[in-house]
Each structure stands twice: as structure tokens, then as C-alpha cells.
Amino acid sequence: MKIQFTETVLRDAQQSLIATRMPFEKFSPILEKLNKAGYYSLECWGGATFDSCLRYLNEDPWERLRKIKKACPDTKLQMLLRGQNLLGYKHYPDDVVRLFVRKSVENGIDVIRIFDALNDLRNIKVAVDETLKAGAIASGTICYTTSPVHTLEMFVKLAKELEAMGVQTICIKDMAGIMSPKEAYDLVKAIKESVKLPLVLHTHSTTGLGFMTLLKAVEAGADIIDTAISSFSGGTSQPATETMAYTLRQYGYDVDLDDRLLMEINKFFKDYRGECLDSKLLNPVVMGTATDALNYQIPGGMLSNLVAQLTAQKKLDKLDEVLAETPRVRKDLGYPPLVTPMSQMVGVQATQNVLLGERYKNISKEVRSYIKGEYGKAPGEIDKDLMKKVLGDEQPVTCRFADTLSDGIPAAREYLGDRATCDEDVLSYIAFPQQAEAFFDRRDELKKRTFTYSIKKI
């Protein structure tokens, strides 16, 4: 049996370890070898990369994608899309979702892994439909978590609904690394017995379970696994690519990866890891094994950002209290899976509860919107007192929230005018207005300087 690998170093691995701060120039020299190494796909876009490009790296995320595609014509490029949330933290109108998906494919994406943070599949239908129309691979995704309302039967039902929706692969996304080897085996086996699509497993090494979980998933029938080149693996990242390839070959599985190229790729990123450690961009805290995550279920990217935020506020000593508060907030909110944007919402609320010394003294705007039903249907029952505090006598939204939204593209085009040079600029603005406008200002200033320099040179 052939097992294929998705390499995550360009997206989830660096998102989990260094909060998505890897500039294009740092990895561009190794792209040619990544392209030839034999991966099923390179996860290189989506998730937090878009926001980080605009907010921290002064890069156009669309241009970054085009550059990666040019350097990697032989390997599928993959992105992570939050369904109706796209890459942001709220629901967008359907016209925005469709244009974003179409432009992602036009700029180089071949595989779109599409999920909804609540596993409310109403919120991924439009993105799946447009992905298929654009000719890319739609990977329908189940966000794995544990709670009294998340059962094996519920996950299998979701897989069947995804297959009926027309996706070409199904991904089990264990964003917190809490899936045990037994749970992986049982779930993969149950889904493979119920649907006929290739199955992908995504997990993290946060709790130390990752390697065992991937092995048991493969034994149960998983076709593709997510791994990270070893120098950017472990901790809150994924299990190591080379280790899994070595192990699976010993068990008789067919693995097409080029070991010589993997060594060169690893050497390249090992050098960069050293830079990140020296600059303190990489915090050793996120490189260890945190078995407490089996209780608080915080995903890798969320944990690294939480550490960064508390450090910036000089409150890192409160980390244990925030981690303990997180599952309590999650229970109050009806056990949402801790994946973006829910992970950020729950994490911020837990942090506020701890730092303010009073639970729900201040309720974030996003949590209020969630309780109002604007993110979809909660998996379980939301705490009645909390609902009363937010809603009063108001009734929550029960329909697909996007159905209540007006088209978003025309207004954004009118507002931006000549500042938007293409549809991609319009989409950047819609997703992250402040960050996009600041980026446009910097871009315009650079053009002026370049023009002035050219005139003086003439």
C-alpha cells in the first residue's frame, strides 16, 4: 500500500512553532528541492499565513503564493480554508467566498482543505462547490475533538455528508494533538468502512502521541499523512517526515519520498531554526511535550500565540491558570472544537477571565457573536446564564448566517477605487481591512520612491 505525505513546514509547522513569521526570502532557496522530494502536496498557504504576510512580513500573500507556484510546478500546493470564515475570523458573504476560492486556484493552489470550526457543514458548502468548479481538489475536513457530544457515530455521519457533498478527499484534523493511537485506529477504520474516498490524517506532536497516532491511522487505512521536516517538527508542530517515512517502509508500505533530498531540506531548515532560536522567535516552550494538552486541548498555533501574547504583557506566569480556564470556557460555550477561529475566541476569553480576576466580566465581541449564532450551530448546549447575559430576550440566529449577509465585493471595490490594482487586493482588504490598507500605503510609497529614483537616475 502506498502512503503519501503532505509537508507542512511552509504553513502549519512554522505557524505552530514561530507564529507564522517565516518570510518568503527565508525559504525560497529550498523550494526547488521541496518540489522534487516526492510529496503528495506542500501545505504553504491559508491558515494564518495570509494575515501574517500583511501584518508582520510586509508581503503580498498572493504574490508569495505565485512565487511558490513558480518554483514548485511539479508538486500540488495546498491551503487551509476556514469555510465561510475564509482566512479571517468572521463569516463572509457567498460572493466573497466564491471569488476568494477562485483566485486562490488561479494563483496556484491545487488542494483546498476546507473546514468549519464547529463542524457545521452548512458553512463549507459554498467553498466546496466553488473549489470543484475551479478545478481544484476539495478536501472536506472534520475537526476532531473530544467531549460528551463528540462521538464516533457523529464523526462517521459527518464523513458521509462530506462524501455526498462531492469532496474528493476527507481529512481528519486533530489540531490539538489529542487523538490517541486507539482513537485514530477506530475512527479511521470506521470512516473507511463507510465512505470510499482517500483519507488524510492531520495531527500534532503537542502531547507526544503524534507518531503513534499516525502509524495506527495508516494501519487502519489512512492514505495521506501530514508531517513536518524534522528540524521543524515536534512540540506543537507535526511528527517528523523522515521518521515516519523510515518507520512505514519498515512495515512494508510504499513511500516515494527522496531521502537524499529530505536530508538537504532538513539541513536548510535546521540552519533557519538556529536563527529563530537565537532571535527568540522560536520559544523553547513550544518545542516540548505538553501532556496537559490532553485536558485543555489547545492546538499548536494557539499555544505558541498564547505564549507570545502573555510574554508581551509580562504575564507568562499566568499561563497555567489560563490553560486551566480554557476547558471551562469551552464547556460553557457548548464544547466547540478548538480550531481557528474558535481557538482564538476561547483562548482570549479564558485569558480575560484570568487576568481580570472575574469570569465573563468582559465578554469579547467574537464570543458574543458566537453565542448569537453567527458562527453556526454549537455542538452542545451553551451555558444558560451566559446566553442570558449576552442575548437578554433576543433570539439566536438559527439559519446559515451567510444567508443574512449582502454581497461584499461591490462595496469593497467602490471603497478602494484605484488603490486596488486587482481582485486580489479587494479580497485582501475584505479579509483584513486595516492590515491591507497599511500594506497598500507601504506599497504605494515604495512605488513613489522607485519612480523618483528612476527619474533622478535619468
N, C-alpha and C positions, 0 to 999 in steps of 0.2 A: 504494500500500500504506500502511495506517495503522500508525504506530508509537506505542505507548503508553509512558507514563513513570510509574515509581514514585519518589516523592520521599522521600529518606532523612534529611532534616535533623533530624527528630524522634527518630531512633533511630541508625542506623549512622554518619551523618555526625558527629553530636555525640559518639557513642561513640568514634569514631576520633580526633577532634581534641581533645576535652576530657574524655575518660574518663567519659562519661555523667553529667556533673554539671549538666545543664540542668534547673532546676526548672520545674514547670508554669507558675508565675506569669510566667516569662520569655518563654514563647512563646504563652500563652493569647490575647493581644490580636490575634495574626495568624492564628488558626485559621480564622476565617470566610473569610479570603481564600484560605488553602490549600484550603479546602473547595470554593471556586468556580473554582479555577485550571485545572481540566481534567485533573487527574492520573488515571491508572488507579487508583492507590492511594497512601495515605500510610503509610509504614512508621513506626510510632510506638510499638511495644511489643515485648516479648520481648528477646532478646539479654541485654545487661547492665542494661537499664533497671529490671527488677524488683528486682534486688539493690541497685542504686544508690539507688532510691527509699527502701528500708528502711534501708540502711546509712549513706547520706550526706545525703539530702534530706528526711528525716522526712516522707515522703509515703506514703500507702497506694497501692500501684501499681494496685490495682483501681479505686479512686476516680479516680485520674489517667486511666485508660482511659475510664471513664464520662463524665468531663468532656470529653475529646477527642471522644468519640462524639456527645455532645450538641451540640457546636459544629460538628461535621463530619458532618451527616446524609446528604450527597449524594455523598460520596466513600468508597470502600472503605478501611477501616482494616486494616492488615497487621501481622503479628507474625512474629518469627523464633523457632522452637521447635527445641530440640535433641533431638528424638525422645524416646527413653526417658530422656534426661537432663533433659527439660523445660527449665528455665532455670537449673538447678543444675549440679553437677559430678560427679554420680554417677547410676547408674541407679535409677529408682523403680519400685515395683510397678505393675502394669497398672491397678489401681483408682484409683491416684493420677493416672496419665496420663490416663485417661478423664475423671475429674472435672475435672482442670485444663483440658483441651481444651474440655469442655462449658461451663465457667464463663467461659472466655476469649471464647467466641462469645456467650454470654448477656450479657456485659458490654460487647460492642461490636465484637469482631474479626470481620472478613469474610473475610480471606485468611490462612491459616496456612502459612508457608513452613517445611517440615519437613525436617530433615537429620539424618544421623548422622555423627559426626566421622570415622569410619573407612569410611564408605560401606557399612557392614554393614546392609543393608536390613531385616534381621530386627528391627532396633531402631527402625524407624519405622512398622511395620505397624499397631500399635495406635493410635498418634496419627493416622495417616491414616484409619483406619476410623472413629474417633470424630469426626474433623473432618467427614467425609462425613455421618455420622448427625446431626450438629448443624446441618447445612445450610450450612456454610461452604465456601470453596474451598480444597482441599488442593493445595498446590504442592510436589510432590516434588522434592527437591533433590540435586544431585550436587556434592560438594565437589571442586573442581578443584585438582590439584597436579601436579607433575612428579616422576618418579622412574623407576627401571628397571622398576617393576611397574605404573605407571600409563600405560596405552596408549589410543589412540583406540578400539580394539576393546573395551577394558574399559568405557570410558565409555558407548559406544553400548549395550552389554549392560545396563548399569545403567538407561539410559533406557527400554529395552524392558521391564525388570522393573517400573519405576515405572508405566509405562502400564498394564501388566497388573494392578497393584495398585489402579488406579482413580483415580489423581490426575487433576486437571483441567488443570494446567499443569506444566511441567518447568522448573526453574531450574538454570542452571549457576552455581555460586557460586565465584568466583575471589577468595577472601578476602584474598589477599596481593598482588593486582595483578600477578601474574607471567605472565598469559596474553598471549601476543604476538598482534598482529593476524592473522598467518597461522594460528596455533593456534586462534584464535577462529573464523575463517572455516571452517577444515577441520572443527572439532568441531561447530559449529552446522549446517553443511551435512550432515554425516554423521548427526546426530541427526534433523534434519528429514526426511531421506530414509528414516528407519527408524521414526519414530513420527508420529502425526497430531495431537499436542497443541500448543497455543501454547507458545512457548519464551521464557524470560526469561534475560537475562544480567546478572549482578551482578559488578562488578569494582571496583577501587580505583585511585587515581591514584598510588599509592606509588612506582612505578618509572617513571612518565611515559608508560606505554603506554596508559592508560585510554581516552582519546579515540579513538585509532586502533583499539583493540580493539573498542569499542562500534560504531564505524562499520562495520568489517568484519563484525561479528556481524550487524548489520542487513542488510548486503548479502547475507549467506548465508541470511537468512530469520528472524532473531530478531524476535519480535513485541513484546516489552516490554523496556525497559532501566531500570536503576536509576541515578539521578543525584541530585546534591545542589544546592540553590540556590547560586549562585556564591560568595556570601560565606562559605559553609561547605563549599566544595568544594576539590578539590586536595589535595596532600600525601597523608596516609594516608586521606583521605575519598574520595568518588566524584568522577567528572568532573562538570563544571558542567551543570545543567539547561538554562540559556539557550543555552549554546554548542552543545550537542547539538541542541536544537530548531532553532536557526538553521542549522546545518550540514545537517541532514536535510531541511529544507524546500528548501534549495538543490538537493539531489539529487532533489527531486520527491516526497518522502514526505509523507504527510498527518499533521500534528501538530496536535492540538486545544488545546494549551496557550494560555492567555490571556497575551500578552506584557506587557500593562499591569499585570496582577496580579502577574506574576513580578517586575517592577521594584519594586513595592511590597513584596513579600515579601523580596526581596533587600535592600532598604534597611533593613527591620526587622532582619534578621539581621546586617547589616553593623554596625549600631549595637551589637548584643549582642556581636559578635566583638570590637569595640573594648574593651568592658568586660572580656572574657575575657583579652585581651592585657594590659590594664592590671593586672589582678589576678594575672597569671601563671598563670591556669587554663589558658590556651592557650599551650603551649610552641612557639616558632617552629621547633624541631627537627622537629616532626611536619608542618609545612606545606611542607617542601621536597620535592625529588625524590631518592629513595634508590635508585639503580640496584643497589646491593649486595644489595637485597632479591631480585633475580633469583637470587642464590645462597642466601641464608639464609631466604627465603620467609616472613618474618614478617608477619602481617596487620596492618592499620592499628590496630585496637583493642589488639592485643597490644603493638605497638611503643610506643604512647602510654603504656600502663600500665607497660611495662618502663622507659621513661624516667623515669616518675614514681617507681617503686619504687627505682631506682638513685639518683635525686636525693635521695630521702628518707634513704637510707643513706649519702649523701655519697660515692657510688661511681660517679658518672656517667662518670668517666674509664675505667671498665671496660666501657663499652658495646660498643666494637669487639670486645673479647675474647669477650663474651657472644654477640654476633651471629655470630662465627666458630665458637663452640662449638655453636650451635643446630643446624646441619645435621648435625654429627657425632652429637649425641644422637638426632636424628630417624632417622638411618641405623641406629643401634644398636637403635632401637625398631621397626624394620620399616617405615620411611617412612610414618608416619601423616600425613594432611593436617594442616596447622597451622591448625586452626579450633577454637573452644571446644568441649569443654574441653581438647583435645589441645594447643592452642597454649600455654595456661597451664602445662600439665604439662611440656611440653618446655622452655618458657622458664624456668620455675622451676628445673628440673633443670640446665639449662645455666648458669644464674646461680650455683647452688650449686657446680657443678663448678669454676667460675672463682674465686669468692670464697673457697672453702675450699682452693683450690690443689691439689686431687686429684679426679680424675674418679670419681664414684659413691662418694665417701667417705660421703656421706649420700644415701640414695635416698628420695624423698618417698613418702608413703603412697599418693598417687594413682598414681604411676608403678608402684609395687609392685602395685596393684590392676589396672592395665592389663596388666602382664606376666602376671598370674594369669588373664587372660582375662575380667575383669569388665566391660570396656567393649566387648567384641566381638572379632571376628577381625582381627588385624593384617593390613594389606595385604601386607606382605612378611615376611621371616624376622627374628625378633628375635635379637640377638646371643646366642650360646650361653653365653658366660661370664656375661653379665648375667642371663640366665634362671636359670642355676645359682646365682648369688649370691642371687637373690630366692626361687626356688622350692625349692632343695635337691632333695629327692626327691619333692616334691609335684607332682601333675599339674595343668596349667592347665584352666580351665573351657572346654568346647567347645560347650556348648548356649547358647541365648539366656539371658543371665544373669538377666533379669527372671523367667524361669520358675522360678528358685530362690527368689524373694522372696515373703514372705507379704504379704497386704493391708496397706496402710499407713494408710488412713483411720480405721478404728475405734480404733486405739491413739492416734492423734493427737487425735481428738475426746475420748476419755476423759481424756487428759493435760491438755488445755486447759480442759475444763469450760466454765464461764461466761465465761472470758476470750475465747473465740471467739464472736463475735457472729453469724457466718455461715460457710458453707463456704469462702468466700474467705479468711477468717482461718486456717482449718485448712490450706489449701493454702500460704499464705504461711509458716506455721510449718514445714510439711514441707520446703519448698524451702530456707528459710534460718532455722533454729531460733533461733539467738542474736539475729540481727537482728530477726526478727519479734517475739520476746518483749520486746526492748528497745523496739520501736515500740509494742507493746501497753501497756507501762508508761507511756510518754510520753503515749499517747492517754488512758489512764485518769486520769493526773494532770491533764491538760487538762480532762477532764470534771468532775473534782472542783473544780478552780479555777472553772470556769464556773458550776457549781452553787452554790458558796459565794458567788460574786459576785452571782448572781441572788437568793439569799436575803437578802444584805445590802441589795441594792437595794430589795427588797420592804419 
